[in-house]
Amino acid sequence: MTANTMRALVATGYGDPEQLTIAELPVPRPGPGQILVKIAASTINPTDLRVVAGGFRDLVELQFPYTLGNEFAGTVTEAGPGVTRFRVGEEIFGMALPRQLRLAADPVRPSLSTGALADYAVFEADTPALDHRPAALGAEQAASLPIAGGTTLALMDTAKIHPGESVLVIGATGAVGLTLIPVLTTAGAEITATARTTEATDLLHSLGAHHTVGYDDYPTGFDVVLNLALFADGLPAAARSLRPGGRLISIIFPPPEPRHLERDDVELAFVMHTGDEANGARAVAEAATAGRLSTPIARRYSLDDGVEAAIDYARLHPLGKIVVTV
């Protein structure tokens, strides 16, 4: 590499994570309202792999090479014209969709980047999805929190769980679920969570889940179902587990429609976390440093091993975040 080039985890076409590669690309330059960040840590997320597998081709046709990466922690190394919020040398963290996914971003203050699984990335400065990283929050922990922590805050705000309510969490062993379960416990919920292995069951119980079930064996009579994993074709089974008047809240894109539930006596809501003031980087940092939010880290990889990190995430289903350090 030269002073003007960097490493990045990229897709050169649609496909499985095995076709990803570590490429040498030009270091991006910040324009007006943008900052250049030297990445310290980033993560692998379901959206990263779903996008390169073609899961969003009905919304956007990718241009390749496509650099992956949404969450990050790092150091500002350059600020473009008009940036006053961040200064060179400051430690920041947050989440930003790669620019090609602009259609899924906040339409008013989109948090976009050149892709955070790289040595450097350019971000929009004026968005609540980014903020200064508190000294008490390490870079790896900070990079793990924006999506799972912010989604947890958004879910809790939408679900409005009352003490004693019964809650079924579908997809509980993903990063969002593992972050959410302790928060539901604090809220006083009676928690049933999905799990496939003894290891997952033990972890969920240690985090506060009262019961675990399989994906094809939902009990009935729940007040609330939180769907963190199922697409539309799986929602009828989830909805059947609700009592009349119950609430189903989903985070899986595209947004489900009431007809997908195959019953009309329950409420449906969709949560898409884009990092606004209520659940953006500052809110997540405050909750984390106060001990109210924590996302477990399952594995750590270097950027040079980024392809292996993506493959392991897809094939091994780790219980917690996969962090890529740069």
Secondary structure as UniProt FT lines:
FT   TURN            3..4
FT   STRAND          5..11
FT   HELIX           17..19
FT   STRAND          21..26
FT   TURN            32..33
FT   STRAND          34..44
FT   HELIX           46..52
FT   TURN            53..59
FT   STRAND          66..67
FT   STRAND          71..79
FT   TURN            81..82
FT   TURN            88..89
FT   STRAND          91..95
FT   STRAND          97..98
FT   HELIX           99..104
FT   STRAND          112..113
FT   STRAND          120..124
FT   TURN            128..129
FT   STRAND          130..132
FT   TURN            135..136
FT   HELIX           139..144
FT   HELIX           146..159
FT   TURN            163..164
FT   STRAND          166..170
FT   TURN            171..173
FT   HELIX           175..186
FT   TURN            187..188
FT   STRAND          190..194
FT   HELIX           198..207
FT   STRAND          211..213
FT   TURN            215..216
FT   STRAND          222..227
FT   HELIX           232..234
FT   HELIX           235..240
FT   STRAND          242..250
FT   HELIX           258..261
FT   STRAND          267..270
FT   TURN            277..279
FT   HELIX           281..289
FT   TURN            290..291
FT   STRAND          297..302
FT   HELIX           303..305
FT   HELIX           306..316
FT   STRAND          321..325
//
